[in-house]
């Protein structure tokens, strides 16, 4: 606080009287800088008081002090008209010349020596206050009898912490547009049921949020009665309307209670310029490498409540008017026309409830800072009484840990879709949203989206699959194009040059990575032509241990299924298991004994080659052979020797029958042994997994 007066007006006496609480006998030309500690002041803010003397200091020193001051007290003598005239002729122009227009310092006019006159100088000062908006207030005081000394410094603090200028226009006697805009947002955030009225519960919630105490029922009625007496439409259905809410704050400011309005504004994130602060919109959140961001359960509950209170017709979709009403608390429209081709919509093109949540999930995954900003506009931290909206975000653990533990707690998985120009990537994305080819053809070029997100169910769990169409630039695939959980390589079965791009992309970027890949044979309703590549797609997949190409078409009138997308989500959730099972199937199919003694097929083969198992098989063969011989001897004893030849023939037939029985029994035991071995290996693997979890 800078005291910058003309000489002989008693400004040093004011400072000395404040500190010593008595009038000084000897007054120096200039008081030393004084610091009043925070615990002494009503606002709990430390105050530095700086005195300026024309006799001891230069103008350059004055300019430096003006640039550092938060508030300036211009002291004049109430019994000296020249000192009053100097306020407008010298001091105010000088201060305005040395400060920026957009960051003017608040001014306090101080009329000292009020003990020497019986009249007030306010009649002369009021026109000056109306002329200059930077003047916060005027205080008449006396350093000799200590009149209004403490009030002077209280108003100086108040002018800094709770300035009138950004809130109120004295000439028009109404709130400024920026203040009305901020208070309107606060009203809409506090209107939890979106009926345009703050009922008693909402008013108590607002009071508790801003001032940490609810209003008594009688106090609520008194507030409403004040509004009723001054405004016809300020109260409706026993609740406070927006007009009544704005009137109350106008009344607070007119009665000098600026701190009430400022407390409300700062609780809802506004700074001195009535802009939402960066700390409020973008709270600090740490995201380690290889981790993703998702909304947690409380965030989804909050967004669900926002959707419900704006879905007036209860059709589980937001019409353009309802969507516009939802985003009235935003300074701009956050969602463009492409969002309707990014998430699910109904037949009218309105965003459904599932599409609404999907878009929030997409924003959080791709740009968590933007999601924090949006949640800040909606007032998440205020309604849920959190320190910041960062409490709505869950940072997932490192993907490497998921691979090691072979389980994941993530809910959002990213699939990058790559393919040559015209291969059907966009159709693959839009089909995920339930749009067939006929609906896709009606999409405007400037409304197309490179993303599509929807839900799938994997083993009964709801998961989000995010599809991202990567532009076909083979030589310049960035890290963002390669960072994903699963890859789709799309080629057109009717284009002979389409598969070549997929093959080269896989071999250059994904062949040595642990990211699972799937080849999509798009436009499978068309005639399949031979691809101009060294290997056909099926042989290429077999060689590189990939799943066979998956046929896909969106040129159908039947409802589009999600089986393929569910399979992609499953592969994204369990990349290691999918690769291992696919390798095992290929291993068994080719009957190649690699000798690794680690895979299931090699373990089964080693078991079948055991000497114990071979001796059991030989013993079984002998038992079966002996039983067949004894059975045939009993039937041939009464017949005589004439039947010896017949018996020999029968014996040959019996041996043949024995060989067939032997073969069947051997096959049975082989199958049983193989099945038991597989069960044992799987059981042992599950046992190891349980031990790791413990």
C-alpha positions as CSV (number, residue, x, y, z in Angstrom):
1,X,0.0,0.0,0.0
2,X,1.5,3.3,-1.1
3,X,0.6,6.6,0.6
4,X,1.3,9.3,-2.0
5,X,0.1,12.7,-1.0
6,X,1.0,16.4,-1.3
7,X,2.9,17.9,1.5
8,X,1.4,19.1,4.7
9,X,-1.8,16.9,4.6
10,X,-0.8,14.6,7.5
11,X,-0.2,11.3,5.7
12,X,2.8,10.4,7.9
13,X,0.8,11.2,11.0
14,X,-1.8,8.7,9.8
15,X,0.8,5.9,9.5
16,X,2.3,6.7,12.9
17,X,-1.1,6.8,14.6
18,X,-2.0,3.4,13.1
19,X,1.2,1.8,14.4
20,X,1.3,3.4,17.9
21,X,-2.4,3.9,18.3
22,X,-1.8,7.5,19.5
23,X,-1.0,10.8,17.9
24,X,2.8,11.3,17.6
25,X,4.3,14.4,19.2
26,X,7.1,14.6,16.6
27,X,6.4,13.6,13.0
28,X,9.3,12.9,10.6
29,X,9.2,13.9,6.9
30,X,8.8,10.3,5.9
31,X,7.9,7.1,7.8
32,X,9.9,3.9,7.4
33,X,8.3,1.0,5.5
34,X,6.0,-0.8,7.9
35,X,4.7,-4.4,7.6
36,X,1.5,-5.4,9.4
37,X,1.5,-9.2,10.0
38,X,-1.4,-11.3,8.6
39,X,-2.8,-12.4,12.0
40,X,-3.5,-8.8,12.9
41,X,-5.5,-7.9,9.8
42,X,-9.2,-8.9,9.3
43,X,-8.5,-10.5,5.9
44,X,-5.5,-12.5,7.2
45,X,-3.2,-10.9,4.6
46,X,0.2,-9.2,5.4
47,X,0.2,-5.6,4.5
48,X,3.3,-3.5,3.6
49,X,2.8,0.3,4.1
50,X,5.1,2.6,2.1
51,X,5.3,6.3,2.7
52,X,6.4,8.8,0.0
53,X,7.9,12.3,0.7
54,X,8.4,14.9,-2.0
55,X,11.0,16.5,0.2
56,X,13.2,13.4,0.5
57,X,12.5,11.3,-2.6
58,X,12.7,11.8,-6.4
59,X,10.0,11.4,-9.0
60,X,11.8,8.3,-10.3
61,X,11.5,6.7,-6.9
62,X,7.8,7.6,-6.9
63,X,7.3,5.9,-10.3
64,X,9.0,2.7,-9.0
65,X,6.8,2.6,-6.0
66,X,3.7,3.1,-8.1
67,X,4.6,0.2,-10.3
68,X,5.0,-2.1,-7.3
69,X,1.9,-0.9,-5.4
70,X,-1.3,-3.0,-5.1
71,X,-3.3,-0.1,-3.8
72,X,-2.6,3.6,-3.6
73,X,-4.0,6.0,-0.9
74,X,-4.2,9.6,-2.1
75,X,-4.4,11.7,1.0
76,X,-5.8,15.2,1.0
77,X,-6.7,17.7,3.8
78,X,-10.4,18.3,4.2
79,X,-9.7,21.9,5.2
80,X,-7.5,22.6,2.2
81,X,-9.3,23.0,-1.2
82,X,-6.0,23.1,-3.1
83,X,-5.1,19.6,-1.9
84,X,-8.5,18.4,-3.1
85,X,-8.0,19.9,-6.5
86,X,-4.5,18.4,-6.7
87,X,-6.2,14.9,-6.5
88,X,-7.6,15.3,-10.0
89,X,-5.1,17.7,-11.5
90,X,-1.9,15.9,-10.5
91,X,-2.1,12.6,-8.7
92,X,-4.7,10.6,-10.6
93,X,-3.3,11.6,-14.1
94,X,0.2,10.8,-12.8
95,X,-0.8,7.3,-11.6
96,X,-2.8,6.5,-14.7
97,X,0.2,7.5,-16.9
98,X,2.4,5.1,-15.0
99,X,0.1,2.0,-15.0
100,X,-1.4,-0.1,-17.8
101,X,-4.9,0.5,-18.8
102,X,-5.8,-3.2,-18.4
103,X,-4.3,-3.4,-14.9
104,X,-5.1,-0.2,-13.2
105,X,-4.3,0.0,-9.5
106,X,-7.3,0.7,-7.2
107,X,-7.3,4.1,-5.5
108,X,-8.5,5.1,-2.0
109,X,-9.2,8.8,-1.4
110,X,-8.4,9.7,2.2
111,X,-9.6,13.0,3.7
112,X,-7.4,13.7,6.8
113,X,-7.8,16.4,9.5
114,X,-11.6,15.9,9.8
115,X,-11.3,17.1,13.4
116,X,-10.5,20.6,12.1
117,X,-13.8,21.1,10.3
118,X,-17.5,20.6,11.1
119,X,-18.6,19.9,7.5
120,X,-17.9,16.9,5.3
121,X,-16.0,17.0,2.0
122,X,-18.0,14.2,0.4
123,X,-20.1,16.6,-1.7
124,X,-16.9,17.6,-3.4
125,X,-15.5,14.1,-3.6
126,X,-18.5,12.2,-5.0
127,X,-18.3,13.8,-8.5
128,X,-14.6,12.8,-8.6
129,X,-15.5,9.2,-7.6
130,X,-18.1,9.0,-10.4
131,X,-15.6,10.4,-12.9
132,X,-12.8,8.0,-12.2
133,X,-13.7,4.2,-12.0
134,X,-10.4,3.4,-10.4
135,X,-11.4,5.0,-7.1
136,X,-12.8,2.3,-4.9
137,X,-14.0,4.4,-1.9
138,X,-13.4,7.6,0.1
139,X,-12.7,7.7,3.9
140,X,-12.6,10.8,6.1
141,X,-10.4,10.3,9.1
142,X,-8.4,12.1,11.7
143,X,-4.9,11.1,12.8
144,X,-5.2,13.3,15.9
145,X,-8.2,11.6,17.5
146,X,-7.7,8.3,15.7
147,X,-11.0,8.5,13.9
148,X,-11.5,5.8,11.1
149,X,-7.7,5.0,11.1
150,X,-8.2,1.3,11.2
151,X,-11.1,1.5,8.8
152,X,-8.8,3.3,6.3
153,X,-6.4,0.3,6.1
154,X,-9.2,-2.2,6.1
155,X,-10.7,-0.6,3.0
156,X,-7.3,-0.5,1.4
157,X,-6.9,-4.3,1.9
158,X,-10.5,-4.7,0.7
159,X,-9.8,-2.7,-2.5
160,X,-7.0,-5.2,-3.4
161,X,-8.8,-8.4,-2.4
162,X,-12.3,-7.5,-3.4
163,X,-12.2,-4.7,-6.0
164,X,-15.5,-3.2,-7.3
165,X,-14.3,-2.4,-10.8
166,X,-14.5,-5.8,-12.4
167,X,-18.0,-6.4,-10.9
168,X,-20.1,-3.3,-11.0
169,X,-20.6,-0.2,-13.1
170,X,-21.5,2.8,-10.8
171,X,-22.8,4.9,-13.7
172,X,-25.3,2.3,-14.9
173,X,-25.8,0.9,-11.4
174,X,-25.7,-2.7,-12.6
175,X,-23.4,-5.6,-12.9
176,X,-20.8,-5.7,-15.7
177,X,-21.3,-8.2,-18.5
178,X,-18.3,-10.3,-17.5
179,X,-19.6,-10.5,-14.0
180,X,-23.1,-11.5,-15.2
181,X,-21.5,-14.2,-17.4
182,X,-19.6,-15.7,-14.5
183,X,-22.5,-15.6,-12.1
184,X,-24.8,-17.2,-14.7
185,X,-22.4,-20.1,-15.0
186,X,-22.3,-20.4,-11.3
187,X,-26.1,-20.5,-11.2
188,X,-26.4,-23.2,-13.9
189,X,-23.8,-25.4,-12.1
190,X,-25.6,-25.0,-8.8
191,X,-29.0,-25.8,-10.5
192,X,-28.6,-29.5,-10.0
193,X,-31.9,-30.5,-11.6
194,X,-31.7,-27.9,-14.5
195,X,-35.2,-26.5,-13.9
196,X,-34.0,-22.9,-13.9
197,X,-34.7,-22.4,-10.2
198,X,-32.6,-22.8,-7.1
199,X,-34.8,-24.6,-4.6
200,X,-34.0,-24.8,-0.9
201,X,-31.8,-27.8,-1.2
202,X,-29.8,-26.2,-4.0
203,X,-29.5,-22.9,-2.2
204,X,-28.2,-24.7,0.9
205,X,-25.8,-26.7,-1.2
206,X,-24.6,-23.4,-2.8
207,X,-24.3,-21.7,0.7
208,X,-22.4,-24.7,2.1
209,X,-20.0,-24.9,-0.9
210,X,-19.1,-21.2,-0.8
211,X,-19.3,-20.3,2.9
212,X,-19.1,-23.8,4.7
213,X,-22.3,-23.3,6.5
214,X,-26.0,-23.9,5.5
215,X,-28.7,-21.2,5.8
216,X,-31.4,-21.6,8.4
217,X,-35.0,-22.0,7.1
218,X,-35.9,-18.5,8.3
219,X,-32.8,-17.0,6.7
220,X,-33.8,-18.6,3.4
221,X,-37.2,-17.1,3.6
222,X,-35.8,-13.6,4.4
223,X,-33.6,-13.8,1.3
224,X,-36.5,-14.7,-0.9
225,X,-38.7,-11.9,0.6
226,X,-36.0,-9.3,-0.1
227,X,-36.0,-10.5,-3.7
228,X,-39.8,-10.6,-3.9
229,X,-40.0,-7.0,-2.7
230,X,-37.6,-5.7,-5.4
231,X,-38.3,-8.0,-8.4
232,X,-41.5,-9.4,-9.8
233,X,-39.9,-12.5,-11.4
234,X,-37.0,-13.0,-8.9
235,X,-38.7,-15.9,-7.1
236,X,-40.7,-18.7,-8.8
237,X,-42.3,-21.8,-7.3
238,X,-40.6,-20.8,-4.0
239,X,-37.2,-20.9,-5.6
240,X,-34.7,-18.3,-6.7
241,X,-34.5,-17.6,-10.5
242,X,-31.4,-16.4,-12.3
243,X,-32.7,-12.8,-12.2
244,X,-33.2,-13.0,-8.5
245,X,-29.7,-14.5,-8.1
246,X,-28.1,-11.7,-10.0
247,X,-30.2,-9.1,-8.1
248,X,-28.9,-10.4,-4.8
249,X,-25.3,-9.9,-5.8
250,X,-26.0,-6.5,-7.1
251,X,-27.5,-5.7,-3.7
252,X,-24.4,-7.0,-2.0
253,X,-22.1,-4.8,-4.0
254,X,-24.3,-1.7,-3.6
255,X,-24.2,-2.2,0.2
256,X,-20.4,-2.5,0.2
257,X,-20.3,-6.3,0.7
258,X,-18.1,-7.0,-2.3
259,X,-16.4,-9.8,-0.4
260,X,-19.6,-11.9,-0.6
261,X,-19.6,-11.9,-4.4
262,X,-15.8,-12.4,-4.6
263,X,-16.0,-15.3,-2.2
264,X,-18.5,-17.0,-4.5
265,X,-16.5,-16.2,-7.7
266,X,-13.2,-17.5,-6.3
267,X,-14.8,-20.7,-5.0
268,X,-15.9,-21.4,-8.5
269,X,-12.4,-20.8,-9.9
270,X,-12.4,-17.2,-11.1
271,X,-9.5,-14.7,-10.8
272,X,-9.5,-10.9,-10.4
273,X,-10.3,-10.5,-14.1
274,X,-13.3,-12.9,-13.9
275,X,-11.5,-15.5,-15.9
276,X,-11.2,-19.1,-14.8
277,X,-7.7,-19.6,-13.5
278,X,-5.2,-22.0,-15.1
279,X,-4.8,-23.8,-11.7
280,X,-8.5,-24.5,-11.7
281,X,-8.9,-25.6,-15.3
282,X,-5.6,-27.5,-15.6
283,X,-4.7,-29.1,-12.2
284,X,-1.4,-30.9,-12.0
285,X,-1.6,-34.6,-12.9
286,X,1.4,-36.9,-13.5
287,X,1.2,-39.5,-16.2
288,X,4.2,-41.9,-16.4
289,X,5.4,-43.3,-19.8
290,X,3.4,-46.2,-21.2
291,X,0.4,-45.3,-19.0
292,X,-3.0,-44.2,-20.2
293,X,-5.7,-42.0,-18.6
294,X,-9.3,-43.0,-18.0
295,X,-12.4,-41.7,-16.2
296,X,-13.1,-43.3,-12.9
297,X,-16.5,-44.5,-11.5
298,X,-17.3,-41.1,-9.8
299,X,-16.6,-39.2,-13.0
300,X,-19.0,-41.4,-15.0
301,X,-21.7,-40.9,-12.3
302,X,-21.2,-37.2,-12.6
303,X,-21.4,-37.2,-16.4
304,X,-24.5,-39.4,-16.2
305,X,-26.2,-36.8,-13.9
306,X,-25.3,-34.0,-16.3
307,X,-26.8,-36.1,-19.2
308,X,-30.0,-36.9,-17.2
309,X,-30.7,-33.3,-16.2
310,X,-30.4,-32.0,-19.8
311,X,-32.2,-34.9,-21.5
312,X,-35.6,-33.2,-21.0
313,X,-37.6,-35.6,-23.3
314,X,-36.1,-38.7,-21.7
315,X,-35.3,-40.4,-25.1
316,X,-31.7,-41.3,-24.0
317,X,-30.3,-38.9,-26.7
318,X,-29.4,-35.3,-26.7
319,X,-31.0,-33.2,-29.4
320,X,-29.1,-30.1,-30.8
321,X,-31.0,-27.8,-28.4
322,X,-30.3,-30.0,-25.4
323,X,-26.7,-30.3,-26.3
324,X,-26.4,-26.5,-26.7
325,X,-28.0,-26.1,-23.3
326,X,-25.5,-28.5,-21.7
327,X,-22.6,-26.5,-23.1
328,X,-23.8,-23.1,-22.0
329,X,-21.4,-23.2,-19.1
330,X,-18.5,-23.4,-21.6
331,X,-17.0,-20.3,-23.2
332,X,-17.1,-22.2,-26.6
333,X,-18.7,-25.2,-28.2
334,X,-16.3,-28.1,-27.4
335,X,-17.8,-30.7,-29.8
336,X,-17.8,-30.2,-33.6
337,X,-20.0,-31.9,-36.2
338,X,-17.5,-34.7,-36.6
339,X,-18.5,-36.1,-33.2
340,X,-21.6,-37.6,-34.8
341,X,-19.4,-39.8,-36.8
342,X,-17.1,-40.7,-33.9
343,X,-19.7,-42.1,-31.5
344,X,-23.1,-43.8,-31.7
345,X,-26.1,-41.7,-32.7
346,X,-29.8,-42.5,-33.1
347,X,-31.7,-42.5,-36.4
348,X,-32.1,-38.7,-36.2
349,X,-28.3,-38.2,-35.8
350,X,-28.6,-37.2,-32.1
351,X,-25.9,-38.4,-29.7
352,X,-27.1,-41.2,-27.6
353,X,-26.3,-41.8,-23.9
354,X,-23.7,-44.4,-24.8
355,X,-22.2,-42.1,-27.5
356,X,-22.1,-39.2,-24.9
357,X,-20.0,-41.3,-22.5
358,X,-17.9,-42.7,-25.3
359,X,-16.9,-39.1,-26.4
360,X,-15.9,-38.2,-22.9
361,X,-13.9,-41.5,-22.7
362,X,-12.2,-40.6,-26.0
363,X,-11.3,-37.1,-24.9
364,X,-9.8,-38.4,-21.6
365,X,-7.7,-41.0,-23.4
366,X,-6.4,-38.8,-26.1
367,X,-6.1,-35.4,-24.3
368,X,-6.5,-35.6,-20.6
369,X,-5.8,-31.9,-20.1
370,X,-8.8,-31.1,-22.4
371,X,-10.9,-33.4,-20.4
372,X,-9.9,-31.7,-17.1
373,X,-10.8,-28.3,-18.6
374,X,-14.2,-29.6,-19.6
375,X,-14.9,-31.1,-16.2
376,X,-13.8,-27.7,-14.7
377,X,-16.4,-25.9,-16.7
378,X,-19.1,-28.3,-15.5
379,X,-18.0,-27.8,-11.9
380,X,-17.0,-31.4,-11.1
381,X,-14.7,-30.6,-8.2
382,X,-17.3,-28.2,-6.7
383,X,-20.3,-30.6,-6.9
384,X,-18.3,-33.6,-5.7
385,X,-16.3,-31.5,-3.2
386,X,-12.9,-32.6,-4.4
387,X,-9.8,-30.5,-4.4
388,X,-9.7,-30.5,-8.2
389,X,-11.1,-32.4,-11.1
390,X,-7.9,-34.5,-11.3
391,X,-9.7,-36.7,-8.8
392,X,-11.9,-37.8,-11.7
393,X,-9.0,-39.3,-13.6
394,X,-7.4,-42.8,-13.2
395,X,-3.9,-43.3,-14.5
396,X,-3.5,-46.9,-15.5
397,X,-0.4,-48.9,-14.7
398,X,2.5,-49.5,-17.1
399,X,1.6,-51.8,-20.0
400,X,4.7,-53.8,-19.4
401,X,3.4,-54.8,-15.9
402,X,0.1,-55.9,-17.6
403,X,2.0,-58.1,-19.9
404,X,4.0,-59.6,-17.1
405,X,1.0,-60.3,-14.9
406,X,-1.1,-61.4,-18.0
407,X,-4.0,-59.3,-16.7
408,X,-5.1,-55.7,-17.0
409,X,-7.4,-53.3,-15.2
410,X,-7.7,-51.0,-18.1
411,X,-11.1,-50.2,-19.7
412,X,-10.1,-48.4,-22.9
413,X,-8.0,-50.1,-25.7
414,X,-6.7,-48.5,-28.8
415,X,-6.7,-50.2,-32.2
416,X,-4.9,-48.4,-35.1
417,X,-6.4,-49.2,-38.5
418,X,-3.9,-49.1,-41.4
419,X,-4.4,-49.7,-45.1
420,X,-3.9,-48.3,-48.5
421,X,-6.0,-45.5,-49.9
422,X,-9.6,-46.7,-50.6
423,X,-9.1,-50.1,-48.8
424,X,-12.2,-49.6,-46.6
425,X,-10.7,-48.2,-43.4
426,X,-13.4,-45.6,-42.9
427,X,-16.1,-48.1,-43.6
428,X,-14.6,-50.4,-40.9
429,X,-14.7,-47.5,-38.4
430,X,-18.3,-46.5,-39.2
431,X,-19.5,-50.1,-39.1
432,X,-18.4,-50.2,-35.5
433,X,-20.9,-47.4,-34.8
434,X,-23.7,-49.5,-36.5
435,X,-23.7,-47.6,-39.8
436,X,-23.9,-49.6,-43.0
437,X,-22.7,-48.4,-46.4
438,X,-25.9,-46.7,-47.3
439,X,-25.7,-44.5,-44.1
440,X,-22.0,-43.9,-44.6
441,X,-22.6,-42.4,-48.1
442,X,-24.6,-39.6,-46.6
443,X,-21.7,-38.4,-44.4
444,X,-20.3,-35.0,-45.5
445,X,-16.6,-34.9,-46.3
446,X,-15.9,-32.2,-43.7
447,X,-17.8,-34.1,-41.1
448,X,-15.7,-37.3,-41.3
449,X,-13.7,-38.5,-38.3
450,X,-10.5,-40.4,-38.0
451,X,-11.7,-41.9,-34.7
452,X,-14.6,-44.2,-33.7
453,X,-15.2,-45.5,-30.2
454,X,-17.9,-47.8,-28.8
455,X,-18.3,-50.5,-26.2
456,X,-17.7,-54.2,-26.5
457,X,-18.2,-57.0,-24.0
458,X,-15.3,-59.3,-23.2
459,X,-16.2,-62.2,-20.9
460,X,-19.1,-60.1,-19.5
461,X,-17.0,-57.0,-18.9
462,X,-17.8,-53.7,-20.7
463,X,-14.7,-52.3,-22.4
464,X,-14.2,-49.4,-24.8
465,X,-12.5,-50.0,-28.1
466,X,-11.0,-46.9,-29.8
467,X,-10.4,-47.3,-33.5
468,X,-8.0,-44.8,-35.1
469,X,-7.7,-44.5,-38.9
470,X,-4.0,-43.9,-39.7
471,X,-3.4,-42.0,-42.9
472,X,-1.6,-44.2,-45.5
473,X,1.8,-42.6,-45.4
474,X,4.1,-45.6,-45.4
475,X,7.4,-43.7,-45.0
476,X,6.3,-41.4,-42.2
477,X,4.5,-43.4,-39.6
478,X,5.0,-41.5,-36.3
479,X,5.2,-43.0,-32.8
480,X,1.6,-42.0,-32.2
481,X,0.6,-44.1,-35.3
482,X,2.4,-47.1,-33.8
483,X,1.4,-46.7,-30.2
484,X,-1.6,-48.9,-29.7
485,X,-2.9,-52.2,-28.2
486,X,-3.8,-54.0,-31.4
487,X,-3.3,-53.3,-35.1
488,X,-5.8,-53.8,-38.0
489,X,-4.3,-54.2,-41.5
490,X,-7.1,-53.6,-44.0
491,X,-6.9,-54.5,-47.7
492,X,-9.5,-54.5,-50.4
493,X,-10.2,-58.0,-51.8
494,X,-11.2,-56.4,-55.1
495,X,-8.0,-54.3,-55.5
496,X,-4.9,-56.4,-56.6
497,X,-2.5,-53.8,-55.2
498,X,-4.2,-53.3,-51.8
499,X,-2.5,-56.1,-49.8
500,X,1.0,-55.0,-50.7
501,X,0.8,-52.0,-48.4
502,X,-0.4,-54.1,-45.5
503,X,2.4,-56.7,-46.0
504,X,5.2,-54.0,-46.2
505,X,3.8,-52.1,-43.2
506,X,3.7,-55.3,-41.1
507,X,7.2,-56.4,-42.0
508,X,8.7,-52.9,-41.4
509,X,6.9,-51.8,-38.2
510,X,5.1,-54.7,-36.5
511,X,6.8,-58.0,-37.3
512,X,9.2,-57.8,-34.4
513,X,6.8,-56.0,-32.0
514,X,4.6,-57.6,-29.3
515,X,1.5,-55.8,-30.6
516,X,-1.1,-58.3,-31.9
517,X,-2.1,-57.8,-35.6
518,X,-5.2,-58.8,-37.5
519,X,-5.6,-58.7,-41.3
520,X,-9.0,-57.6,-42.5
521,X,-10.2,-58.6,-45.9
522,X,-12.5,-55.6,-46.5
523,X,-15.3,-55.4,-49.1
524,X,-15.7,-59.2,-49.0
525,X,-19.1,-58.9,-50.8
526,X,-17.1,-58.1,-54.0
527,X,-15.2,-60.5,-56.2
528,X,-11.9,-61.5,-54.7
529,X,-9.0,-61.0,-57.1
530,X,-5.4,-62.2,-56.9
531,X,-3.1,-59.8,-55.0
532,X,0.1,-58.6,-56.7
533,X,2.4,-59.7,-53.9
534,X,4.8,-62.6,-53.6
535,X,2.5,-64.4,-51.2
536,X,-1.3,-64.6,-51.1
537,X,-2.8,-63.1,-47.9
538,X,-3.6,-66.5,-46.4
539,X,-0.1,-67.8,-46.9
540,X,1.4,-64.5,-45.7
541,X,-0.6,-64.9,-42.4
542,X,0.5,-68.5,-42.0
543,X,4.1,-67.6,-42.5
544,X,4.1,-64.9,-39.9
545,X,1.8,-66.8,-37.5
546,X,-1.1,-64.4,-37.9
547,X,-4.8,-65.2,-37.8
548,X,-6.2,-65.8,-41.3
549,X,-7.6,-62.7,-43.0
550,X,-11.0,-61.8,-41.5
551,X,-13.7,-61.1,-44.1
552,X,-15.6,-57.9,-43.6
553,X,-18.2,-55.9,-45.4
554,X,-20.6,-53.1,-44.5
555,X,-22.6,-53.3,-47.7
556,X,-25.5,-55.1,-46.1
557,X,-29.0,-54.2,-44.9
558,X,-28.8,-56.6,-42.0
559,X,-27.7,-55.2,-38.6
560,X,-23.9,-55.1,-38.3
561,X,-22.4,-57.4,-35.7
562,X,-19.7,-56.7,-33.2
563,X,-18.0,-60.1,-33.2
564,X,-14.9,-58.9,-35.0
565,X,-14.6,-55.9,-32.8
566,X,-15.0,-58.0,-29.7
567,X,-12.2,-60.2,-30.9
568,X,-10.0,-57.2,-31.4
569,X,-10.7,-56.0,-27.8
570,X,-9.9,-59.5,-26.5
571,X,-6.6,-59.5,-28.4
572,X,-5.8,-56.1,-27.0
573,X,-6.6,-57.2,-23.4
574,X,-4.5,-60.4,-23.7
575,X,-1.8,-59.8,-26.3
576,X,0.6,-62.4,-24.9
577,X,-1.9,-65.2,-24.6
578,X,-3.2,-64.6,-28.1
579,X,0.3,-64.8,-29.6
580,X,1.1,-67.9,-27.5
581,X,-2.0,-69.8,-28.5
582,X,-1.6,-68.9,-32.1
583,X,2.0,-70.1,-32.1
584,X,0.9,-73.3,-30.4
585,X,-1.8,-74.0,-33.0
586,X,0.7,-73.4,-35.8
587,X,3.2,-75.6,-34.0
588,X,0.8,-78.6,-33.7
589,X,-0.6,-78.1,-37.2
590,X,2.8,-78.3,-38.9
591,X,3.9,-81.4,-36.7
592,X,7.3,-79.9,-36.4
593,X,9.3,-81.1,-33.3
594,X,11.3,-78.1,-32.4
595,X,12.9,-79.8,-29.4
596,X,12.4,-76.8,-27.2
597,X,11.0,-79.0,-24.4
598,X,9.0,-76.0,-23.3
599,X,5.9,-75.8,-25.4
600,X,2.9,-78.0,-24.8
601,X,3.3,-80.0,-28.0
602,X,6.9,-81.0,-27.2
603,X,6.0,-82.0,-23.7
604,X,3.2,-84.3,-25.0
605,X,5.5,-85.8,-27.5
606,X,8.1,-86.5,-24.9
607,X,5.5,-88.2,-22.7
608,X,4.3,-90.4,-25.6
609,X,7.9,-91.5,-26.1
610,X,8.4,-92.7,-22.5
611,X,9.5,-96.4,-22.1
612,X,6.8,-96.9,-19.4
613,X,4.1,-95.8,-21.8
614,X,5.4,-98.2,-24.5
615,X,5.5,-101.2,-22.1
616,X,1.9,-100.5,-21.1
617,X,0.8,-100.4,-24.7
618,X,2.7,-103.8,-25.4
619,X,1.1,-105.4,-22.4
620,X,-2.4,-104.3,-23.5
621,X,-1.8,-105.8,-26.9
622,X,-0.8,-109.2,-25.4
623,X,-3.8,-109.3,-23.1
624,X,-6.2,-108.6,-26.0
625,X,-4.6,-111.2,-28.2
626,X,-4.7,-114.0,-25.5
627,X,-8.4,-113.3,-24.8
628,X,-9.3,-113.6,-28.4
629,X,-7.4,-116.9,-28.8
630,X,-9.1,-118.5,-25.7
631,X,-12.5,-117.5,-26.9
632,X,-12.1,-119.2,-30.3
633,X,-10.6,-122.4,-28.8
634,X,-13.7,-123.0,-26.6
635,X,-15.9,-122.8,-29.7
636,X,-13.8,-125.3,-31.8
637,X,-13.1,-128.3,-29.3
638,X,-16.3,-130.3,-30.2
639,X,-15.9,-130.0,-33.9
640,X,-12.8,-132.2,-34.6
641,X,-9.9,-132.1,-36.8
642,X,-11.9,-131.7,-40.0
643,X,-12.3,-128.2,-39.0
644,X,-8.6,-127.5,-38.5
645,X,-8.3,-125.7,-41.7
646,X,-11.3,-123.7,-41.0
647,X,-9.8,-122.9,-37.6
648,X,-6.6,-121.8,-39.2
649,X,-8.5,-119.5,-41.5
650,X,-10.5,-118.2,-38.5
651,X,-7.2,-117.7,-36.6
652,X,-6.0,-115.5,-39.4
653,X,-9.2,-113.6,-39.4
654,X,-9.0,-113.3,-35.6
655,X,-5.5,-111.9,-35.8
656,X,-6.8,-109.4,-38.3
657,X,-9.6,-108.6,-35.9
658,X,-7.1,-108.4,-33.1
659,X,-5.0,-106.0,-35.1
660,X,-8.0,-103.7,-35.6
661,X,-9.0,-103.9,-31.9
662,X,-5.4,-103.3,-31.0
663,X,-5.4,-100.2,-33.3
664,X,-8.6,-98.9,-31.8
665,X,-7.4,-99.4,-28.2
666,X,-4.0,-97.8,-28.9
667,X,-5.7,-94.8,-30.5
668,X,-8.0,-94.5,-27.4
669,X,-5.1,-94.6,-25.0
670,X,-3.1,-92.2,-27.0
671,X,-6.0,-89.7,-27.0
672,X,-6.5,-90.3,-23.3
673,X,-2.8,-89.7,-22.6
674,X,-2.7,-86.6,-24.7
675,X,-5.8,-85.2,-23.0
676,X,-4.5,-85.9,-19.5
677,X,-1.2,-84.3,-20.4
678,X,-2.8,-81.1,-21.7
679,X,-5.0,-80.9,-18.5
680,X,-2.0,-81.4,-16.3
681,X,0.0,-78.7,-18.1
682,X,-3.0,-76.2,-18.0
683,X,-3.5,-77.0,-14.3
684,X,0.1,-76.4,-13.5
685,X,0.0,-73.1,-15.4
686,X,-3.1,-72.0,-13.4
687,X,-1.4,-73.1,-10.2
688,X,1.7,-70.9,-11.0
689,X,-0.6,-67.9,-11.8
690,X,-2.3,-68.2,-8.5
691,X,1.0,-68.4,-6.7
692,X,2.2,-65.2,-8.4
693,X,-1.0,-63.3,-7.4
694,X,-0.6,-64.4,-3.8
